[in-house]
Amino acid sequence: MIAQLHVIPGLAAAGQLRGYLREAGETGRVIGLYDCFDVGAISRHDDPLEVAVRRGRAMVTRTGDAEFAPRAEDDMAALTQAMEAAEGITLWAGETLQEQFALGFMVALAVGRGWGGKLALRQHRMDGIAKCLGVLRTEEFAEVPGPRPLSRDETTLYTLLWEGLQASTPEPLITLRRSPALPVTFRAALDAHFSRFPHVATGLGVREERVLAQLSEAWRPAAQVIGYALAWGEEAVVDEVGDLDLLDLLRGFSRRPEDQPLVEIREGSDDRFGFSARLTPYGAALAGGAASLVEDGGIDVQIGGVRMVSGAGPLWLQTGGAEILSRLD
C-alpha cells in the first residue's frame, strides 16, 4: 500500500518534485506523465488509459524512439496499479494547456475506476510567460499551495473536459467553454486550445502566424524561430511547445503538397538544428495578409461558410452559417 501517490505532468517536473519531497522529508511515490496530452481532439471514445497509450505510440513517429511505445504502455499500466494501491493521490498542475489536459485525464481515469475520493489537487499559478511546473526549481515546489480536495463541480468539469477531447465534434467543448463555473486556469487552457484553430480569413493558427512572422526577415536559424515561438505570450497562458513540434511545423511548411511551400529550408547551416529557413513569396503573402489557406466556394461565400483542407485530422469547422469554431480576431 502506498500512503501518498504524487502525479505530475512532465518528466522534468517529476524529477524536481522528487527532490523537493526528499528535502522536505515527505514520503510518497512520484509518477511523471509523458507530455503527450496536448494534441488536439481524440478521434473516438476510448478508455483514458488506452488513449494515453495510443498517444505514446504516436510519439514514436515524432521522435524516432522505438522504445517509447512499450515504455509508455508499461508506465501507464504502472500508473493505474499505483493509483489503486495508494491511500491518497495528489495531482500537481500548472496553468498550461498540456497540464490542464493532463489533469482532465487523471481525474477521468480516477473517477472511472472509482478512486475519485482519493484525489487532492495542488494547483500552482505563476506570473510571467513560463507557467508550467517543469520550470520550477526544487526549492520552489514549497511555494505551491497545499493539497485540497477537488470539489464535486471541479471533478465533473474535468471529467467533461476529457470526454470533450475525445468527441468527434466540437459541441461538447463549446458547451463546456460557455460554462460560468469554469476555474480561471481551466478557461484559459481552453482558450489556448481554441487559439490553435485557424483564422477564418487566413487558415492559420496563432502559433503558425507567429512563426511565419518570425521568418519575415531574411534567413532565420531554426533556434531563433523556436525561441521566438516559445517566448510569445503576453498575458495569455502559454502552451509550452517542444523544439520537436516546432521543427515539424517548419518542415511541414516546406513540404506543402496541395499548393506550394510556405517556407524554404536550407540544410547544413551552422545552426544547432542543422538548417535555417525563410519564407517563400507565397509564405510572405500569407504572413502579410495577401493570401489565404481557406478555400471558399461560391455557395460558401453566399452563406458564410468556409471549407478547410487538412491532412492532419479534423479541424472542427462547420459550414452553412452554423457556428464556426475558428478564430475571428
Contacts in CASP RR format, 6 or more apart in sequence:
PFRMAT RR
TARGET T0000
AUTHOR 0000-0000-0000
METHOD contacts of the structure
MODEL  1
MIAQLHVIPGLAAAGQLRGYLREAGETGRVIGLYDCFDVGAISRHDDPLE
VAVRRGRAMVTRTGDAEFAPRAEDDMAALTQAMEAAEGITLWAGETLQEQ
FALGFMVALAVGRGWGGKLALRQHRMDGIAKCLGVLRTEEFAEVPGPRPL
SRDETTLYTLLWEGLQASTPEPLITLRRSPALPVTFRAALDAHFSRFPHV
ATGLGVREERVLAQLSEAWRPAAQVIGYALAWGEEAVVDEVGDLDLLDLL
RGFSRRPEDQPLVEIREGSDDRFGFSARLTPYGAALAGGAASLVEDGGID
VQIGGVRMVSGAGPLWLQTGGAEILSRLD
1 85 0 8 1.000
1 86 0 8 1.000
1 87 0 8 1.000
2 28 0 8 1.000
2 29 0 8 1.000
2 82 0 8 1.000
2 85 0 8 1.000
2 86 0 8 1.000
2 87 0 8 1.000
2 88 0 8 1.000
3 27 0 8 1.000
3 28 0 8 1.000
3 86 0 8 1.000
3 87 0 8 1.000
3 88 0 8 1.000
4 26 0 8 1.000
4 27 0 8 1.000
4 28 0 8 1.000
4 29 0 8 1.000
4 86 0 8 1.000
4 87 0 8 1.000
4 88 0 8 1.000
4 89 0 8 1.000
4 90 0 8 1.000
5 28 0 8 1.000
5 29 0 8 1.000
5 31 0 8 1.000
5 82 0 8 1.000
5 83 0 8 1.000
5 85 0 8 1.000
5 86 0 8 1.000
5 88 0 8 1.000
5 89 0 8 1.000
5 90 0 8 1.000
6 17 0 8 1.000
6 21 0 8 1.000
6 28 0 8 1.000
6 29 0 8 1.000
6 30 0 8 1.000
6 31 0 8 1.000
6 90 0 8 1.000
6 92 0 8 1.000
7 30 0 8 1.000
7 31 0 8 1.000
7 32 0 8 1.000
7 33 0 8 1.000
7 79 0 8 1.000
7 83 0 8 1.000
7 89 0 8 1.000
7 90 0 8 1.000
7 91 0 8 1.000
7 92 0 8 1.000
7 106 0 8 1.000
8 14 0 8 1.000
8 17 0 8 1.000
8 30 0 8 1.000
8 31 0 8 1.000
8 32 0 8 1.000
8 33 0 8 1.000
8 91 0 8 1.000
8 92 0 8 1.000
8 93 0 8 1.000
8 133 0 8 1.000
9 32 0 8 1.000
9 33 0 8 1.000
9 35 0 8 1.000
9 37 0 8 1.000
9 92 0 8 1.000
9 93 0 8 1.000
9 94 0 8 1.000
9 98 0 8 1.000
9 99 0 8 1.000
9 102 0 8 1.000
9 103 0 8 1.000
9 132 0 8 1.000
9 133 0 8 1.000
10 32 0 8 1.000
10 33 0 8 1.000
10 34 0 8 1.000
10 35 0 8 1.000
10 133 0 8 1.000
10 134 0 8 1.000
11 32 0 8 1.000
11 34 0 8 1.000
11 35 0 8 1.000
12 134 0 8 1.000
13 32 0 8 1.000
13 92 0 8 1.000
13 132 0 8 1.000
13 133 0 8 1.000
13 134 0 8 1.000
13 136 0 8 1.000
14 30 0 8 1.000
14 31 0 8 1.000
14 32 0 8 1.000
15 30 0 8 1.000
16 133 0 8 1.000
16 134 0 8 1.000
16 136 0 8 1.000
16 137 0 8 1.000
16 138 0 8 1.000
16 141 0 8 1.000
17 30 0 8 1.000
17 92 0 8 1.000
17 133 0 8 1.000
17 141 0 8 1.000
18 30 0 8 1.000
19 138 0 8 1.000
20 138 0 8 1.000
20 139 0 8 1.000
20 141 0 8 1.000
20 142 0 8 1.000
21 27 0 8 1.000
21 28 0 8 1.000
21 30 0 8 1.000
23 138 0 8 1.000
23 139 0 8 1.000
24 142 0 8 1.000
29 82 0 8 1.000
29 86 0 8 1.000
31 75 0 8 1.000
31 78 0 8 1.000
31 79 0 8 1.000
31 82 0 8 1.000
33 52 0 8 1.000
33 79 0 8 1.000
33 102 0 8 1.000
33 105 0 8 1.000
33 106 0 8 1.000
34 52 0 8 1.000
34 56 0 8 1.000
34 59 0 8 1.000
34 72 0 8 1.000
34 75 0 8 1.000
35 98 0 8 1.000
36 52 0 8 1.000
36 55 0 8 1.000
36 56 0 8 1.000
36 58 0 8 1.000
36 59 0 8 1.000
36 72 0 8 1.000
37 52 0 8 1.000
37 55 0 8 1.000
37 98 0 8 1.000
37 101 0 8 1.000
37 102 0 8 1.000
37 105 0 8 1.000
38 97 0 8 1.000
38 98 0 8 1.000
38 101 0 8 1.000
38 239 0 8 1.000
39 55 0 8 1.000
39 58 0 8 1.000
40 165 0 8 1.000
40 193 0 8 1.000
40 196 0 8 1.000
41 164 0 8 1.000
41 165 0 8 1.000
41 166 0 8 1.000
41 167 0 8 1.000
41 168 0 8 1.000
41 170 0 8 1.000
41 314 0 8 1.000
41 316 0 8 1.000
42 51 0 8 1.000
42 165 0 8 1.000
42 166 0 8 1.000
42 167 0 8 1.000
43 168 0 8 1.000
43 314 0 8 1.000
44 166 0 8 1.000
44 168 0 8 1.000
45 163 0 8 1.000
45 166 0 8 1.000
45 167 0 8 1.000
46 54 0 8 1.000
46 166 0 8 1.000
48 105 0 8 1.000
48 108 0 8 1.000
48 109 0 8 1.000
48 162 0 8 1.000
49 76 0 8 1.000
49 77 0 8 1.000
49 79 0 8 1.000
49 80 0 8 1.000
49 109 0 8 1.000
51 105 0 8 1.000
51 166 0 8 1.000
52 72 0 8 1.000
52 76 0 8 1.000
52 105 0 8 1.000
53 72 0 8 1.000
53 73 0 8 1.000
53 76 0 8 1.000
55 72 0 8 1.000
56 68 0 8 1.000
56 69 0 8 1.000
56 72 0 8 1.000
56 73 0 8 1.000
57 68 0 8 1.000
57 69 0 8 1.000
57 72 0 8 1.000
57 73 0 8 1.000
59 65 0 8 1.000
59 68 0 8 1.000
59 69 0 8 1.000
59 72 0 8 1.000
60 66 0 8 1.000
60 68 0 8 1.000
60 69 0 8 1.000
62 244 0 8 1.000
62 245 0 8 1.000
62 248 0 8 1.000
63 244 0 8 1.000
79 109 0 8 1.000
80 109 0 8 1.000
80 113 0 8 1.000
83 89 0 8 1.000
83 109 0 8 1.000
83 110 0 8 1.000
83 113 0 8 1.000
83 115 0 8 1.000
83 118 0 8 1.000
84 113 0 8 1.000
84 115 0 8 1.000
86 118 0 8 1.000
87 118 0 8 1.000
88 118 0 8 1.000
88 119 0 8 1.000
88 120 0 8 1.000
89 110 0 8 1.000
89 115 0 8 1.000
89 118 0 8 1.000
89 119 0 8 1.000
89 120 0 8 1.000
90 120 0 8 1.000
90 121 0 8 1.000
90 122 0 8 1.000
90 147 0 8 1.000
91 103 0 8 1.000
91 106 0 8 1.000
91 107 0 8 1.000
91 119 0 8 1.000
91 120 0 8 1.000
91 121 0 8 1.000
91 122 0 8 1.000
92 122 0 8 1.000
92 124 0 8 1.000
92 133 0 8 1.000
92 144 0 8 1.000
93 99 0 8 1.000
93 100 0 8 1.000
93 102 0 8 1.000
93 103 0 8 1.000
93 121 0 8 1.000
93 122 0 8 1.000
93 123 0 8 1.000
93 124 0 8 1.000
93 133 0 8 1.000
93 185 0 8 1.000
94 100 0 8 1.000
94 123 0 8 1.000
94 124 0 8 1.000
94 125 0 8 1.000
94 126 0 8 1.000
94 131 0 8 1.000
94 132 0 8 1.000
94 133 0 8 1.000
94 185 0 8 1.000
95 124 0 8 1.000
95 125 0 8 1.000
95 126 0 8 1.000
95 131 0 8 1.000
95 132 0 8 1.000
95 185 0 8 1.000
95 188 0 8 1.000
95 189 0 8 1.000
95 237 0 8 1.000
96 131 0 8 1.000
96 132 0 8 1.000
96 189 0 8 1.000
96 192 0 8 1.000
96 237 0 8 1.000
96 238 0 8 1.000
96 239 0 8 1.000
96 240 0 8 1.000
97 189 0 8 1.000
97 192 0 8 1.000
97 193 0 8 1.000
97 237 0 8 1.000
97 239 0 8 1.000
98 132 0 8 1.000
98 239 0 8 1.000
98 240 0 8 1.000
99 132 0 8 1.000
99 133 0 8 1.000
99 189 0 8 1.000
100 161 0 8 1.000
100 185 0 8 1.000
100 186 0 8 1.000
100 189 0 8 1.000
101 161 0 8 1.000
101 162 0 8 1.000
101 165 0 8 1.000
101 189 0 8 1.000
101 193 0 8 1.000
103 121 0 8 1.000
103 158 0 8 1.000
104 158 0 8 1.000
104 159 0 8 1.000
104 161 0 8 1.000
104 162 0 8 1.000
105 162 0 8 1.000
106 119 0 8 1.000
107 116 0 8 1.000
107 119 0 8 1.000
107 150 0 8 1.000
107 155 0 8 1.000
107 158 0 8 1.000
107 159 0 8 1.000
107 162 0 8 1.000
108 158 0 8 1.000
108 159 0 8 1.000
108 162 0 8 1.000
108 163 0 8 1.000
110 116 0 8 1.000
110 117 0 8 1.000
110 118 0 8 1.000
110 119 0 8 1.000
111 155 0 8 1.000
111 159 0 8 1.000
116 150 0 8 1.000
116 155 0 8 1.000
117 149 0 8 1.000
119 149 0 8 1.000
119 150 0 8 1.000
119 155 0 8 1.000
120 147 0 8 1.000
120 148 0 8 1.000
120 149 0 8 1.000
120 150 0 8 1.000
121 147 0 8 1.000
121 148 0 8 1.000
121 149 0 8 1.000
121 150 0 8 1.000
121 154 0 8 1.000
122 144 0 8 1.000
122 145 0 8 1.000
122 146 0 8 1.000
122 147 0 8 1.000
122 148 0 8 1.000
123 144 0 8 1.000
123 145 0 8 1.000
123 185 0 8 1.000
124 133 0 8 1.000
124 136 0 8 1.000
124 143 0 8 1.000
124 144 0 8 1.000
124 145 0 8 1.000
125 131 0 8 1.000
125 185 0 8 1.000
129 231 0 8 1.000
129 232 0 8 1.000
129 233 0 8 1.000
129 234 0 8 1.000
129 238 0 8 1.000
130 238 0 8 1.000
130 240 0 8 1.000
131 237 0 8 1.000
131 238 0 8 1.000
131 240 0 8 1.000
132 240 0 8 1.000
133 144 0 8 1.000
136 144 0 8 1.000
150 158 0 8 1.000
153 181 0 8 1.000
154 183 0 8 1.000
157 176 0 8 1.000
157 179 0 8 1.000
157 181 0 8 1.000
157 182 0 8 1.000
157 183 0 8 1.000
157 186 0 8 1.000
158 186 0 8 1.000
160 172 0 8 1.000
160 176 0 8 1.000
161 173 0 8 1.000
161 176 0 8 1.000
161 186 0 8 1.000
161 190 0 8 1.000
163 172 0 8 1.000
164 172 0 8 1.000
164 173 0 8 1.000
164 176 0 8 1.000
165 173 0 8 1.000
167 173 0 8 1.000
168 314 0 8 1.000
169 316 0 8 1.000
170 316 0 8 1.000
170 318 0 8 1.000
170 325 0 8 1.000
173 190 0 8 1.000
173 193 0 8 1.000
174 323 0 8 1.000
174 325 0 8 1.000
176 182 0 8 1.000
176 190 0 8 1.000
177 187 0 8 1.000
177 190 0 8 1.000
177 191 0 8 1.000
177 194 0 8 1.000
182 190 0 8 1.000
185 237 0 8 1.000
188 236 0 8 1.000
188 237 0 8 1.000
189 237 0 8 1.000
191 236 0 8 1.000
191 237 0 8 1.000
192 236 0 8 1.000
192 237 0 8 1.000
192 238 0 8 1.000
192 239 0 8 1.000
193 239 0 8 1.000
194 325 0 8 1.000
194 327 0 8 1.000
195 205 0 8 1.000
195 206 0 8 1.000
195 207 0 8 1.000
195 236 0 8 1.000
195 327 0 8 1.000
196 205 0 8 1.000
196 206 0 8 1.000
196 207 0 8 1.000
196 239 0 8 1.000
197 205 0 8 1.000
197 315 0 8 1.000
197 316 0 8 1.000
197 317 0 8 1.000
197 325 0 8 1.000
197 326 0 8 1.000
197 327 0 8 1.000
198 204 0 8 1.000
198 205 0 8 1.000
198 293 0 8 1.000
198 294 0 8 1.000
198 308 0 8 1.000
198 315 0 8 1.000
198 317 0 8 1.000
198 326 0 8 1.000
198 327 0 8 1.000
199 205 0 8 1.000
199 209 0 8 1.000
199 326 0 8 1.000
199 327 0 8 1.000
199 328 0 8 1.000
199 329 0 8 1.000
200 294 0 8 1.000
200 306 0 8 1.000
200 324 0 8 1.000
200 326 0 8 1.000
200 327 0 8 1.000
200 328 0 8 1.000
201 289 0 8 1.000
201 292 0 8 1.000
201 294 0 8 1.000
202 209 0 8 1.000
202 286 0 8 1.000
202 289 0 8 1.000
202 291 0 8 1.000
202 292 0 8 1.000
202 293 0 8 1.000
202 294 0 8 1.000
203 292 0 8 1.000
203 293 0 8 1.000
203 294 0 8 1.000
203 308 0 8 1.000
203 326 0 8 1.000
204 212 0 8 1.000
204 286 0 8 1.000
204 293 0 8 1.000
205 327 0 8 1.000
206 327 0 8 1.000
207 229 0 8 1.000
207 241 0 8 1.000
207 249 0 8 1.000
208 249 0 8 1.000
209 287 0 8 1.000
210 228 0 8 1.000
210 229 0 8 1.000
210 232 0 8 1.000
211 225 0 8 1.000
211 228 0 8 1.000
211 229 0 8 1.000
211 246 0 8 1.000
211 249 0 8 1.000
211 250 0 8 1.000
211 253 0 8 1.000
212 253 0 8 1.000
212 262 0 8 1.000
212 263 0 8 1.000
212 279 0 8 1.000
212 283 0 8 1.000
212 286 0 8 1.000
212 287 0 8 1.000
213 287 0 8 1.000
214 220 0 8 1.000
214 224 0 8 1.000
214 225 0 8 1.000
214 228 0 8 1.000
214 229 0 8 1.000
215 225 0 8 1.000
215 263 0 8 1.000
215 277 0 8 1.000
215 278 0 8 1.000
215 279 0 8 1.000
215 287 0 8 1.000
216 279 0 8 1.000
216 284 0 8 1.000
216 287 0 8 1.000
218 278 0 8 1.000
219 266 0 8 1.000
219 276 0 8 1.000
219 277 0 8 1.000
219 278 0 8 1.000
220 276 0 8 1.000
220 277 0 8 1.000
220 278 0 8 1.000
221 269 0 8 1.000
221 270 0 8 1.000
221 271 0 8 1.000
221 273 0 8 1.000
221 276 0 8 1.000
222 247 0 8 1.000
222 250 0 8 1.000
222 271 0 8 1.000
222 272 0 8 1.000
222 273 0 8 1.000
222 274 0 8 1.000
222 275 0 8 1.000
222 276 0 8 1.000
222 277 0 8 1.000
223 271 0 8 1.000
223 272 0 8 1.000
223 273 0 8 1.000
225 246 0 8 1.000
225 250 0 8 1.000
225 277 0 8 1.000
226 242 0 8 1.000
226 243 0 8 1.000
226 246 0 8 1.000
226 247 0 8 1.000
226 273 0 8 1.000
229 241 0 8 1.000
229 246 0 8 1.000
230 238 0 8 1.000
230 240 0 8 1.000
230 241 0 8 1.000
230 242 0 8 1.000
230 246 0 8 1.000
232 238 0 8 1.000
243 273 0 8 1.000
247 273 0 8 1.000
250 263 0 8 1.000
250 265 0 8 1.000
250 277 0 8 1.000
251 265 0 8 1.000
252 263 0 8 1.000
253 261 0 8 1.000
253 262 0 8 1.000
253 263 0 8 1.000
253 283 0 8 1.000
254 261 0 8 1.000
254 262 0 8 1.000
254 263 0 8 1.000
254 264 0 8 1.000
254 265 0 8 1.000
254 277 0 8 1.000
255 261 0 8 1.000
256 262 0 8 1.000
258 309 0 8 1.000
259 282 0 8 1.000
259 293 0 8 1.000
260 280 0 8 1.000
260 282 0 8 1.000
261 280 0 8 1.000
261 282 0 8 1.000
262 279 0 8 1.000
262 280 0 8 1.000
262 282 0 8 1.000
262 283 0 8 1.000
262 286 0 8 1.000
263 277 0 8 1.000
263 278 0 8 1.000
263 279 0 8 1.000
263 280 0 8 1.000
263 283 0 8 1.000
264 277 0 8 1.000
264 278 0 8 1.000
264 279 0 8 1.000
264 280 0 8 1.000
265 275 0 8 1.000
265 276 0 8 1.000
265 277 0 8 1.000
266 275 0 8 1.000
266 276 0 8 1.000
266 277 0 8 1.000
266 278 0 8 1.000
267 274 0 8 1.000
267 275 0 8 1.000
268 274 0 8 1.000
268 275 0 8 1.000
269 275 0 8 1.000
269 276 0 8 1.000
279 287 0 8 1.000
282 291 0 8 1.000
283 291 0 8 1.000
285 291 0 8 1.000
286 292 0 8 1.000
286 293 0 8 1.000
293 308 0 8 1.000
293 309 0 8 1.000
294 306 0 8 1.000
294 307 0 8 1.000
294 308 0 8 1.000
295 306 0 8 1.000
295 307 0 8 1.000
295 308 0 8 1.000
295 309 0 8 1.000
296 305 0 8 1.000
296 306 0 8 1.000
296 307 0 8 1.000
297 307 0 8 1.000
300 306 0 8 1.000
300 307 0 8 1.000
300 319 0 8 1.000
300 320 0 8 1.000
303 319 0 8 1.000
303 320 0 8 1.000
303 321 0 8 1.000
304 319 0 8 1.000
304 320 0 8 1.000
304 321 0 8 1.000
305 319 0 8 1.000
305 320 0 8 1.000
305 321 0 8 1.000
305 324 0 8 1.000
306 317 0 8 1.000
306 319 0 8 1.000
306 324 0 8 1.000
306 326 0 8 1.000
307 317 0 8 1.000
307 319 0 8 1.000
308 315 0 8 1.000
308 317 0 8 1.000
315 326 0 8 1.000
316 325 0 8 1.000
317 324 0 8 1.000
317 325 0 8 1.000
317 326 0 8 1.000
318 324 0 8 1.000
318 325 0 8 1.000
END
